[in-house]
Amino acid sequence: MARLLVLDFGTNGVRVGVFDFDARRMLGEREERYPTRHPRLGWAEQSALDWWDAFGRAARALLRELGRPEIAGVCVATTASTVVACRRDGEPLRPAILWMDCRAAEQADRTAASRHPVMAYSGGSDAAEWLAPKAMWMERREPEIYKAAEVVCECIDYVNYKLTGRWVGSRMNATCKWNYNSVAGRFLSILGAAAFAATGAGLAKDLFADAEAVAQPAVTLDPDPQAHARYQESLADYREATDLLAPVMRRLAARQLEDARGGG
């Protein structure tokens, strides 16, 4: 009986579950929360150590509750663009900068001003939430920490390292957000040493030597005509129900708006 330990590191806490592949159902779930700090307006930070401690508490409690089942694999999801600066052994050098943190807006504007062709793949500029602008902010505002950092990575990379002892990167994140050319297999320096160090995090030579595609096909399935027909029938029923409910929902929305105006 194959069981999968699933981890979801969200903004407010980590959710841990055990999924039974044979029964196709969750056997149990557990959540542990961790705090977010806002040292300044527009800033949001968390401790990477808090993530790991919360995961340990949740996993131990859940596995104990389920009778310590044998686990066949681990699947991890985290918030994107939550940036960790740490040593190669995983020791954090500062609080992690959350995805919602917008302190790197000036650095994001610099990526747009560069007008480098690579920006065509990210909407014309890097977003303030992404790793590269945040690492550029660290280089300018916290140079000692930036210089000491052997790894600048995202939450998913940090958790994967803690689980496996290996630094690996997501090719999807690197290509979509770190200005990585996945075809050429290299980073593109768009703003000099700062951007290259930010995107490569000092690990450009070895971090992505182990980078894997986001998903590899395990098996190829032929379409099932009968299942497809059943899906089309359900979709038609859904559309019909939506059309029937639309006038009712519009009337309810209008009534709520009228009540709100009357109450004001």
Backbone bond lengths (Angstrom), bond angles and torsions (degrees), N, CA, C in turn:
res aa  C-N    CA-C-N  psi(-1)  N-CA   C-N-CA  omega(-1)  CA-C   N-CA-C  phi
1 M - - - 1.465 - - 1.526 108.46 -
2 A 1.344 116.63 113.94 1.460 121.54 -175.85 1.521 110.49 -87.00
3 R 1.323 115.01 125.99 1.458 120.05 178.61 1.526 109.06 -122.40
4 L 1.329 115.01 140.23 1.459 121.78 -177.43 1.522 109.30 -115.35
5 L 1.327 116.27 130.66 1.459 121.24 173.89 1.519 107.48 -89.36
6 V 1.325 116.94 119.14 1.459 121.19 -175.77 1.531 109.21 -111.04
7 L 1.326 116.35 133.98 1.459 122.52 -176.80 1.523 108.75 -123.93
8 D 1.315 116.27 131.32 1.462 121.66 177.97 1.523 108.36 -128.92
9 F 1.339 116.17 101.67 1.459 121.61 178.38 1.523 108.13 -87.58
10 G 1.332 116.13 100.99 1.453 121.29 -178.41 1.514 111.90 -96.58
11 T 1.321 116.00 -170.98 1.463 120.92 -178.00 1.523 111.60 -68.80
12 N 1.325 117.89 -37.84 1.466 121.15 -174.32 1.525 114.16 -101.09
13 G 1.323 117.45 -16.45 1.444 119.40 -177.95 1.510 111.44 179.31
14 V 1.340 115.93 178.93 1.457 121.62 178.94 1.513 108.87 -109.65
15 R 1.327 115.98 134.83 1.456 122.57 175.67 1.527 108.34 -109.36
16 V 1.309 116.05 130.10 1.457 122.46 -178.28 1.516 108.23 -120.09
17 G 1.315 116.97 134.78 1.454 120.97 178.89 1.517 111.16 -140.27
18 V 1.312 115.77 162.52 1.463 122.50 173.29 1.521 107.24 -120.91
19 F 1.333 115.99 122.36 1.466 122.47 -177.23 1.522 109.33 -110.20
20 D 1.314 115.80 131.37 1.464 122.57 179.34 1.530 108.25 -96.17
21 F 1.330 116.29 113.78 1.452 120.24 -178.02 1.529 112.13 -66.55
22 D 1.317 117.43 -38.31 1.460 119.71 -177.36 1.529 111.25 -69.46
23 A 1.318 116.57 -43.88 1.468 120.64 -179.14 1.524 111.97 -82.82
24 R 1.347 116.54 -13.82 1.465 121.55 -178.83 1.524 111.75 57.68
25 R 1.320 115.90 47.79 1.458 118.86 179.61 1.523 109.97 -155.10
26 M 1.329 114.75 160.27 1.453 121.12 174.97 1.523 109.12 -78.63
27 L 1.310 115.70 132.31 1.463 119.78 177.81 1.522 111.88 -87.22
28 G 1.328 116.00 -24.14 1.457 119.66 -179.65 1.515 111.14 178.28
29 E 1.321 115.83 158.15 1.463 121.90 179.85 1.523 109.93 -139.38
30 R 1.313 115.56 154.91 1.461 121.18 178.15 1.528 107.95 -149.70
31 E 1.326 116.83 143.67 1.467 120.76 179.01 1.521 110.00 -129.53
32 E 1.333 115.48 139.63 1.456 123.03 172.62 1.524 107.75 -129.54
33 R 1.318 116.36 135.13 1.457 120.99 -176.39 1.527 111.16 -97.62
34 Y 1.331 115.54 158.32 1.463 121.45 174.13 1.529 108.36 -137.75
35 P 1.331 116.76 153.65 1.469 119.69 -173.23 1.535 113.22 -81.77
36 T 1.321 114.12 153.81 1.466 122.45 171.86 1.514 108.40 -115.43
37 R 1.313 116.44 135.98 1.467 121.58 179.88 1.522 109.25 -112.81
38 H 1.335 114.41 143.41 1.467 121.17 179.88 1.527 108.72 -122.82
39 P 1.335 118.56 81.35 1.462 120.61 -175.58 1.524 113.69 -64.39
40 R 1.323 117.22 -25.55 1.464 121.89 176.93 1.518 108.37 -146.67
41 L 1.320 116.06 162.30 1.462 121.03 177.55 1.528 109.47 -59.30
42 G 1.318 116.17 127.56 1.455 120.80 179.52 1.517 114.27 88.58
43 W 1.341 117.09 -3.12 1.451 121.23 178.58 1.527 109.29 -104.87
44 A 1.331 115.81 149.25 1.465 121.23 176.76 1.519 108.26 -150.07
45 E 1.338 116.10 126.04 1.457 120.75 -175.29 1.529 111.08 -136.00
46 Q 1.322 115.44 151.98 1.463 122.19 173.88 1.522 108.73 -139.40
47 S 1.321 115.82 160.65 1.459 121.17 175.20 1.522 109.48 -89.65
48 A 1.324 116.75 126.32 1.461 120.05 176.31 1.523 110.83 -63.25
49 L 1.318 116.94 -29.30 1.466 120.26 177.26 1.526 110.76 -67.29
50 D 1.343 116.84 -33.13 1.465 120.22 175.95 1.524 110.75 -62.93
51 W 1.348 116.85 -38.31 1.463 119.53 177.96 1.524 110.26 -57.96
52 W 1.340 114.78 -49.16 1.455 119.78 -174.64 1.523 111.45 -67.12
53 D 1.325 116.68 -40.39 1.462 120.09 178.74 1.529 110.50 -64.07
54 A 1.337 116.88 -43.11 1.466 120.43 -179.81 1.531 110.65 -64.40
55 F 1.318 116.80 -41.36 1.469 120.32 177.12 1.520 110.71 -60.39
56 G 1.334 116.80 -44.36 1.464 119.96 -179.68 1.517 112.06 -61.03
57 R 1.330 116.36 -43.82 1.466 119.36 179.87 1.523 111.10 -63.81
58 A 1.342 115.92 -45.28 1.458 119.72 -177.31 1.529 111.25 -66.44
59 A 1.326 117.13 -44.19 1.466 120.66 -177.30 1.516 111.48 -67.16
60 R 1.335 117.28 -44.06 1.464 119.48 -179.62 1.526 111.35 -62.67
61 A 1.332 115.92 -43.55 1.465 119.24 -179.01 1.522 111.32 -65.14
62 L 1.340 116.98 -42.55 1.459 119.92 -177.58 1.527 111.16 -68.58
63 L 1.320 117.66 -44.92 1.458 120.23 -178.77 1.533 111.16 -65.87
64 R 1.320 116.06 -35.73 1.458 119.46 176.03 1.530 110.10 -65.21
65 E 1.318 115.90 -41.65 1.471 120.98 -179.85 1.525 111.66 -63.71
66 L 1.345 117.04 -33.69 1.466 121.51 -177.61 1.524 112.46 -91.58
67 G 1.327 117.42 7.45 1.457 120.16 178.36 1.507 113.94 81.30
68 R 1.320 116.78 26.37 1.470 123.77 178.53 1.527 111.91 53.26
69 P 1.335 117.73 62.08 1.468 120.44 -179.50 1.525 111.37 -68.97
70 E 1.323 115.88 155.39 1.459 120.94 175.89 1.520 109.46 -73.03
71 I 1.314 116.57 132.66 1.463 122.10 -176.71 1.524 109.35 -106.22
72 A 1.345 116.18 126.78 1.465 121.00 -177.90 1.521 112.67 -88.19
73 G 1.335 117.35 -23.29 1.453 119.61 -178.07 1.514 110.89 -167.48
74 V 1.326 115.57 168.88 1.462 122.07 -179.36 1.525 108.18 -128.68
75 C 1.320 116.48 134.28 1.462 122.76 177.59 1.525 108.30 -121.73
76 V 1.338 117.34 132.11 1.464 121.70 -173.19 1.519 110.70 -123.77
77 A 1.333 115.76 135.72 1.466 122.75 169.20 1.522 107.39 -130.73
78 T 1.324 116.74 144.18 1.462 121.17 178.77 1.519 109.25 -141.55
79 T 1.332 115.20 172.18 1.457 118.55 169.91 1.527 108.54 -65.37
80 A 1.315 116.30 147.21 1.465 121.12 177.04 1.520 108.95 -90.69
81 S 1.331 115.96 153.25 1.463 122.99 174.39 1.524 113.51 65.14
82 T 1.331 117.87 21.74 1.454 121.60 169.61 1.524 106.42 -93.88
83 V 1.326 117.32 117.03 1.467 122.37 -163.59 1.526 111.41 -105.10
84 V 1.334 114.96 133.01 1.467 123.10 179.56 1.521 108.90 -116.63
85 A 1.331 117.05 133.03 1.469 122.84 170.93 1.518 106.89 -111.31
86 C 1.330 116.25 121.75 1.469 118.99 -174.20 1.520 110.78 -150.97
87 R 1.314 114.57 174.57 1.453 120.97 172.74 1.527 108.45 -83.19
88 R 1.329 115.32 169.27 1.460 119.01 -176.89 1.529 112.31 -64.40
89 D 1.335 117.03 -22.95 1.462 119.79 178.45 1.525 112.51 -85.68
90 G 1.354 117.76 6.08 1.455 121.82 176.75 1.509 115.02 91.54
91 E 1.335 118.67 3.02 1.467 120.56 179.05 1.531 109.92 -74.43
92 P 1.341 119.02 116.18 1.472 120.32 179.80 1.529 111.14 -66.82
93 L 1.320 115.54 143.46 1.460 121.62 179.00 1.519 112.50 -101.43
94 R 1.300 117.04 -14.87 1.461 123.28 178.34 1.523 107.77 -160.16
95 P 1.341 117.79 166.21 1.468 118.74 175.14 1.527 111.17 -60.39
96 A 1.307 116.11 147.66 1.460 120.97 176.97 1.524 109.68 -67.54
97 I 1.327 116.16 141.72 1.471 121.93 178.93 1.524 107.64 -94.58
98 L 1.326 115.96 116.34 1.457 120.74 -173.17 1.522 112.88 -70.15
99 W 1.325 114.36 161.23 1.460 121.76 179.01 1.523 111.63 -56.19
100 M 1.325 117.62 -34.79 1.468 121.47 -175.17 1.526 113.11 -80.52
101 D 1.326 117.11 -8.04 1.462 122.37 -177.53 1.532 109.68 -70.84
102 C 1.325 117.42 129.71 1.467 120.99 -175.24 1.524 113.00 -115.21
103 R 1.337 117.80 23.60 1.471 120.58 -178.65 1.524 112.87 -64.71
104 A 1.330 117.54 -22.45 1.463 120.60 -174.14 1.521 112.88 -94.02
105 A 1.342 117.52 25.99 1.470 120.31 -179.17 1.525 111.60 -60.30
106 E 1.339 116.92 -40.66 1.472 119.94 -179.81 1.529 110.57 -63.04
107 Q 1.322 116.25 -41.58 1.461 119.92 179.84 1.531 110.92 -67.20
108 A 1.335 116.91 -36.63 1.465 119.65 176.38 1.519 110.86 -63.49
109 D 1.340 116.86 -38.58 1.464 120.48 176.91 1.529 111.15 -62.04
110 R 1.333 116.18 -34.25 1.469 119.33 179.24 1.518 111.25 -64.94
111 T 1.338 116.56 -34.87 1.465 118.24 178.69 1.528 110.42 -66.53
112 A 1.330 116.14 -36.28 1.469 119.21 177.65 1.522 110.75 -67.12
113 A 1.340 116.37 -40.23 1.464 120.57 -178.71 1.521 112.11 -68.24
114 S 1.333 117.73 -20.51 1.467 120.04 -178.71 1.526 111.93 -65.96
115 R 1.340 116.08 -28.47 1.469 122.31 -178.82 1.528 112.30 53.51
116 H 1.301 116.40 31.02 1.459 120.62 178.15 1.527 109.09 -74.06
117 P 1.345 118.15 141.69 1.475 120.04 -178.93 1.526 113.96 -55.56
118 V 1.340 117.63 -27.22 1.460 119.24 -178.48 1.521 111.23 -63.79
119 M 1.337 116.81 -23.39 1.457 119.83 -179.48 1.527 112.60 -67.21
120 A 1.324 116.13 -15.98 1.461 119.41 176.79 1.522 111.30 -63.95
121 Y 1.337 116.74 -20.38 1.459 120.62 -178.36 1.521 112.10 -91.73
122 S 1.338 117.76 -2.17 1.465 119.76 -179.56 1.521 111.18 -132.41
123 G 1.328 116.65 31.65 1.455 120.52 175.40 1.513 114.40 77.07
124 G 1.325 118.74 18.24 1.457 121.58 176.95 1.513 114.45 98.92
125 S 1.333 116.97 -15.11 1.468 120.37 178.51 1.518 109.03 -165.40
126 D 1.327 115.77 165.09 1.458 120.03 169.51 1.531 108.07 -80.72
127 A 1.321 116.68 145.47 1.462 120.83 177.03 1.527 109.67 -80.09
128 A 1.324 116.37 152.31 1.467 120.78 -179.40 1.519 111.97 -61.02
129 E 1.327 118.06 -24.31 1.466 120.52 -178.12 1.522 112.16 -78.60
130 W 1.336 118.71 -16.58 1.460 121.33 -171.10 1.527 112.31 -76.10
131 L 1.331 114.39 165.88 1.463 121.07 -175.73 1.519 112.96 -61.58
132 A 1.336 118.20 -47.62 1.464 119.91 -172.51 1.531 112.77 -59.18
133 P 1.349 120.37 -51.22 1.464 118.76 177.65 1.525 113.33 -61.53
134 K 1.331 117.75 -35.62 1.460 119.47 179.46 1.524 111.26 -67.71
135 A 1.331 116.37 -38.95 1.457 119.05 177.01 1.530 110.76 -68.04
136 M 1.319 116.57 -36.35 1.469 120.04 175.77 1.530 110.57 -63.88
137 W 1.344 116.12 -37.68 1.468 119.76 176.39 1.521 110.05 -62.51
138 M 1.334 116.95 -42.65 1.464 119.94 179.27 1.526 110.76 -62.00
139 E 1.314 116.50 -41.26 1.467 118.94 -178.81 1.524 111.09 -60.92
140 R 1.333 116.08 -36.51 1.459 119.85 -177.29 1.522 112.48 -84.27
141 R 1.336 117.58 -42.25 1.463 121.79 -172.46 1.528 113.46 -94.32
142 E 1.321 117.23 -27.37 1.465 121.21 -179.28 1.531 109.09 -132.45
143 P 1.327 116.63 62.47 1.474 119.77 -172.68 1.520 114.27 -59.97
144 E 1.322 118.55 -33.71 1.456 119.58 -179.18 1.527 111.07 -68.09
145 I 1.331 115.76 -41.06 1.456 119.58 177.65 1.524 110.20 -66.67
146 Y 1.311 115.71 -43.32 1.463 120.11 -179.26 1.530 110.60 -61.56
147 K 1.320 115.94 -41.92 1.466 120.11 -179.45 1.523 111.31 -65.93
148 A 1.340 116.10 -36.03 1.466 120.12 -178.56 1.523 112.48 -78.07
149 A 1.332 116.88 -19.30 1.468 120.33 -176.68 1.525 110.46 -69.41
150 E 1.309 115.69 123.97 1.465 120.61 174.04 1.524 111.20 -92.12
151 V 1.332 115.55 -19.57 1.459 121.08 178.98 1.522 108.77 -139.13
152 V 1.317 116.70 129.95 1.465 122.44 167.93 1.522 105.09 -121.02
153 C 1.326 116.87 115.83 1.455 119.69 -170.12 1.524 110.01 -144.95
154 E 1.315 115.52 178.63 1.454 120.84 176.06 1.532 110.09 -95.35
155 C 1.311 114.95 166.76 1.464 121.25 -178.62 1.520 111.20 -53.57
156 I 1.336 118.31 -43.62 1.459 121.07 -177.96 1.519 111.11 -61.18
157 D 1.354 117.16 -37.69 1.461 120.95 179.93 1.524 110.46 -68.61
158 Y 1.337 115.98 -39.75 1.460 120.65 -179.94 1.534 110.75 -64.91
159 V 1.324 116.53 -46.10 1.469 120.29 -179.29 1.530 110.32 -64.30
160 N 1.332 116.91 -42.04 1.459 119.63 178.43 1.529 111.24 -61.23
161 Y 1.346 116.24 -38.32 1.461 118.70 177.41 1.533 110.63 -64.51
162 K 1.326 116.50 -44.24 1.463 119.79 -179.17 1.534 111.10 -62.59
163 L 1.317 116.82 -32.45 1.460 120.59 -179.14 1.524 112.77 -79.53
164 T 1.338 117.35 -32.26 1.463 120.27 -170.02 1.520 114.66 -119.43
165 G 1.348 117.47 -19.35 1.455 119.50 -174.38 1.509 113.48 78.96
166 R 1.333 117.66 10.72 1.470 122.17 179.87 1.523 109.61 -122.54
167 W 1.337 115.90 137.73 1.454 120.94 173.21 1.520 108.34 -88.43
168 V 1.306 116.03 113.00 1.461 121.34 175.95 1.524 107.87 -131.11
169 G 1.326 115.78 156.90 1.456 119.72 -178.56 1.509 111.64 -123.14
170 S 1.308 116.13 154.53 1.457 122.26 176.17 1.523 108.78 -82.30
171 R 1.322 116.95 121.31 1.460 119.99 178.85 1.527 110.33 -63.54
172 M 1.329 117.22 -32.94 1.458 119.77 178.80 1.530 110.53 -64.03
173 N 1.356 116.71 -49.53 1.462 119.24 178.32 1.516 111.29 -59.18
174 A 1.333 115.63 -44.49 1.462 119.78 -176.50 1.518 111.10 -62.54
175 T 1.324 116.90 -42.52 1.456 120.46 -177.13 1.523 111.68 -73.65
176 C 1.344 115.85 -43.87 1.466 119.51 -175.16 1.523 112.71 -77.26
177 K 1.357 117.88 -32.86 1.461 119.66 -168.39 1.521 114.73 -126.49
178 W 1.334 118.13 -15.43 1.463 118.98 -174.24 1.522 112.56 -110.42
179 N 1.347 117.32 9.74 1.463 121.46 178.95 1.529 111.98 61.12
180 Y 1.332 115.03 40.70 1.461 121.73 179.73 1.515 108.71 -98.71
181 N 1.323 117.12 130.58 1.459 122.17 177.81 1.527 107.73 -88.82
182 S 1.331 117.08 99.90 1.463 120.47 -174.99 1.522 112.04 -72.05
183 V 1.328 117.26 -20.17 1.467 120.02 177.89 1.526 109.83 -76.67
184 A 1.351 115.41 -48.13 1.467 119.38 178.85 1.516 112.16 -77.85
185 G 1.356 116.70 -18.72 1.457 120.22 -179.80 1.505 113.21 73.49
186 R 1.326 117.88 36.22 1.464 120.24 -179.66 1.528 109.66 -152.75
187 F 1.324 114.62 161.72 1.452 120.68 174.83 1.513 109.83 -83.54
188 L 1.304 116.33 151.69 1.457 121.72 176.42 1.517 108.96 -106.34
189 S 1.312 117.02 123.01 1.459 121.11 179.20 1.520 108.37 -81.40
190 I 1.326 115.91 111.97 1.463 119.22 -176.22 1.515 112.53 -105.58
191 L 1.310 116.82 -22.75 1.462 119.42 -177.56 1.522 110.63 -133.43
192 G 1.315 116.40 35.75 1.445 119.14 178.44 1.515 111.75 79.38
193 A 1.321 114.98 -158.76 1.468 120.68 -173.46 1.525 111.97 -61.80
194 A 1.339 117.15 -33.16 1.470 119.13 -176.68 1.517 111.22 -61.74
195 A 1.341 116.22 -48.81 1.461 118.87 -177.99 1.512 110.89 -68.97
196 F 1.334 117.25 -38.55 1.458 117.82 -178.95 1.518 110.96 -65.90
197 A 1.331 116.22 -43.32 1.457 119.14 178.53 1.520 110.84 -64.88
198 A 1.319 115.87 -34.96 1.462 119.45 179.75 1.516 110.58 -66.85
199 T 1.320 117.02 -49.68 1.455 119.23 -176.13 1.512 111.12 -73.87
200 G 1.319 116.67 -37.36 1.450 119.63 178.56 1.505 112.49 -83.56
201 A 1.315 117.28 -21.44 1.467 123.55 179.01 1.525 111.70 54.51
202 G 1.341 115.87 29.19 1.439 119.26 -179.88 1.514 113.53 73.31
203 L 1.344 116.41 5.94 1.460 120.03 -176.23 1.523 111.76 -125.26
204 A 1.325 116.70 19.86 1.460 119.45 -174.19 1.516 112.56 -57.67
205 K 1.344 117.61 -30.17 1.459 119.67 -175.68 1.525 112.97 -78.89
206 D 1.349 116.48 -32.82 1.451 117.11 -175.23 1.525 114.61 -116.69
207 L 1.340 118.16 -26.68 1.461 119.43 -179.27 1.517 110.50 -59.28
208 F 1.327 116.75 -45.84 1.456 119.13 -175.13 1.522 112.67 -93.67
209 A 1.329 117.03 1.62 1.452 118.02 167.57 1.518 109.71 -65.02
210 D 1.337 116.09 -28.21 1.462 121.38 178.85 1.525 112.69 -101.75
211 A 1.329 117.45 4.41 1.464 119.39 -177.59 1.528 110.18 -67.45
212 E 1.307 114.92 137.47 1.455 120.60 178.91 1.526 108.79 -116.11
213 A 1.312 115.10 159.20 1.456 118.60 172.20 1.523 108.39 -61.79
214 V 1.317 115.62 156.40 1.457 119.23 -176.53 1.526 111.01 -59.73
215 A 1.303 117.54 -38.91 1.468 120.09 -180.00 1.521 109.51 -142.85
216 Q 1.310 116.24 140.99 1.455 122.59 174.07 1.528 107.63 -116.49
217 P 1.337 117.87 134.05 1.475 118.59 -179.82 1.520 110.91 -66.95
218 A 1.324 115.97 129.72 1.460 121.33 177.90 1.526 110.89 -90.76
219 V 1.329 116.14 -34.55 1.459 120.64 -179.83 1.525 107.67 -156.78
220 T 1.291 116.67 146.79 1.463 121.91 178.44 1.533 108.40 -103.88
221 L 1.324 116.00 126.19 1.460 121.48 -177.71 1.520 110.21 -108.47
222 D 1.315 116.27 136.11 1.461 120.61 173.52 1.523 109.30 -77.85
223 P 1.334 117.62 143.83 1.471 119.70 179.63 1.528 111.28 -59.92
224 D 1.319 114.99 143.38 1.465 121.67 178.15 1.529 107.85 -99.80
225 P 1.334 119.05 106.51 1.473 120.85 -177.10 1.519 113.28 -57.15
226 Q 1.346 117.23 -39.00 1.463 119.95 -178.76 1.523 111.02 -67.05
227 A 1.342 116.95 -42.87 1.463 119.86 178.67 1.524 110.00 -64.26
228 H 1.326 117.02 -38.66 1.461 120.23 179.27 1.524 110.55 -64.03
229 A 1.331 117.14 -40.81 1.460 120.82 179.32 1.521 110.56 -63.48
230 R 1.349 117.04 -41.63 1.471 119.99 178.12 1.527 110.78 -62.88
231 Y 1.312 116.39 -38.73 1.460 120.06 178.97 1.522 110.18 -64.24
232 Q 1.338 117.56 -41.97 1.458 120.58 -179.52 1.520 110.97 -63.80
233 E 1.341 117.11 -36.71 1.462 120.42 177.21 1.526 110.82 -64.62
234 S 1.342 116.43 -44.48 1.473 120.24 179.14 1.518 110.90 -64.49
235 L 1.334 116.37 -38.98 1.459 120.08 179.10 1.523 110.91 -64.31
236 A 1.326 116.91 -39.89 1.467 120.08 178.46 1.530 110.29 -63.92
237 D 1.341 117.43 -41.80 1.466 120.69 177.81 1.528 110.62 -62.21
238 Y 1.309 116.35 -41.57 1.468 120.52 -179.76 1.524 110.50 -62.72
239 R 1.322 116.74 -45.52 1.457 119.81 -179.80 1.534 111.51 -62.92
240 E 1.342 116.16 -39.91 1.461 119.90 178.97 1.525 110.37 -63.53
241 A 1.355 116.27 -43.69 1.461 119.86 179.23 1.518 111.18 -64.03
242 T 1.328 116.59 -38.59 1.465 120.40 178.89 1.519 111.01 -62.94
243 D 1.341 116.38 -42.50 1.467 120.03 179.64 1.528 110.83 -64.72
244 L 1.344 116.90 -38.34 1.457 120.10 -179.42 1.523 111.95 -69.20
245 L 1.342 116.66 -35.40 1.459 120.93 -176.83 1.521 113.19 -83.08
246 A 1.327 117.43 -18.58 1.461 120.13 -174.97 1.534 113.15 -55.75
247 P 1.353 120.27 -47.78 1.475 119.49 179.04 1.520 112.53 -61.69
248 V 1.339 116.30 -37.71 1.458 119.86 179.43 1.522 110.33 -64.03
249 M 1.313 117.14 -44.55 1.457 120.93 -178.93 1.529 110.83 -64.91
250 R 1.334 116.55 -36.45 1.476 118.99 178.21 1.524 110.76 -65.83
251 R 1.336 116.83 -40.73 1.460 119.98 178.89 1.531 110.65 -64.59
252 L 1.347 116.86 -42.78 1.453 120.09 178.76 1.527 111.26 -62.60
253 A 1.330 116.47 -41.92 1.461 120.24 179.51 1.518 110.94 -63.46
254 A 1.355 116.91 -41.16 1.455 120.85 179.64 1.523 111.16 -65.60
255 R 1.338 116.03 -38.46 1.460 120.07 179.16 1.532 110.83 -66.18
256 Q 1.342 116.40 -42.56 1.466 119.68 178.61 1.520 111.26 -63.30
257 L 1.326 117.00 -39.36 1.457 120.98 178.85 1.535 110.14 -65.25
258 E 1.336 115.69 -41.10 1.467 119.73 178.87 1.522 111.35 -64.54
259 D 1.345 116.33 -41.55 1.463 120.48 177.92 1.522 111.35 -63.75
260 A 1.332 115.21 -40.13 1.472 119.05 -179.89 1.508 110.93 -64.66
261 R 1.313 117.37 -40.01 1.463 120.80 179.71 1.529 110.44 -67.68
262 G 1.362 115.25 -39.76 1.433 118.46 179.51 1.524 112.25 -65.97
263 G 1.362 115.47 -34.47 1.454 119.41 179.81 1.504 113.08 -74.59
264 G 1.367 117.05 -20.95 1.468 119.40 -179.37 1.481 111.70 -78.93
